[in-house]
Amino acid sequence: MQKIILTGFLFFMTIAASSQNNVSPKATLNHIALYVVNLQKSTAFYQDIIGLDTIPEPFHDGKHTWFSIGIKSHLHLIQGAVAPLQHPKNNHLCFSVASVDDFIRVLKKYKIEYENWAGEKGTFTTRVDGVKQIYLNDPDGYWIEINDAKE
């Protein structure tokens, strides 16, 4: 009888352990892809204005630029869009910088307009948690938020 109970207990524990192993792992960001009109212009924007570093891309066809945007996360620019599109500001990429004021100086140097969340040109928003943020468009009309969040 004890052997049957022990066997049943071991069977139950095996089932319980295997069901815990079947839990799907959480997804992590791998990349974001943006379809762009002019790859060279967009590449220059993300390198020179946003300050991203390129990484090797496997296609070597002149239609892709890949950037590192975090640990194991990339931004892929893909040439082929017919025209820039207007996008709602709620759909945006966000990059954090050490100083929004220093970033604004770069924007002014390149004559790139920026605005606050409300759409007021040349100013910033301060969130309730103290984070300063601005919004601007890349060459294809994608919205970019720049903020000084520490985390």
Secondary structure, 3 states (H helix, E strand, C coil): CHHHHHHHHHHHHHHHHHHHHCCCCCCCCCEEEEEECCHHHHHHHHHHHCCCEEECCCCCCCCEEEEEEECCEEEEEEECCCCCCCCCCCCEEEEECCCHHHHHHHHHHCCCCCECCCCCECCCEECCCCCEEEEEECCCCCEEEEECCCC
